[in-house]
Amino acid sequence: MFTPHKSDTGAVLPHEYVPAAAGVYEAGQMLAMSGGMCAALASASAATPAYLCMAEKKIDEAGGLLPVTRVSAGVIYETTLSAAAETAAPGVKLRVSAGGKQVSAGAGTFEVTALDGTAEGSSVRGRFV
């Protein structure tokens, strides 16, 4: 799961409600926009996700509203590695793993600012650039 760790301004991230595709969502899950609705990442993504889910919620019908916050370059997020990433280090850019709950090795927009290791499950902090 992604959690906002720190914002550049110190402000609390504002929540908004956006239409979502039918499915089960988890707080801390990165979401993409597709067809005017947010949805879980079907595959690993090198692009910056649009939103961070802010609640555990099941959307029964497409278009149901989901509480989210916009992903911002002004926020450092914390998550874990989905697999070992020996090249992970401050300044290295990783990608968001399928499902939007972790990061993995590979070209992406999640720039590492700190980490506690390179093994699967290691904690990593970074921002989207």
Secondary structure, DSSP 8 states (H G I E B T S, - for coil): --EEEEESS------EEEEE-SEEE-TT-EEEEETTEEEE-SS-BSS--SEEE-S-EEE-STTEEEEEEE--TTEEEEEEBSS--TT--TT-EEEE-TTSS-EESSS-SEEEEEES-SSTT-EEEEEE-
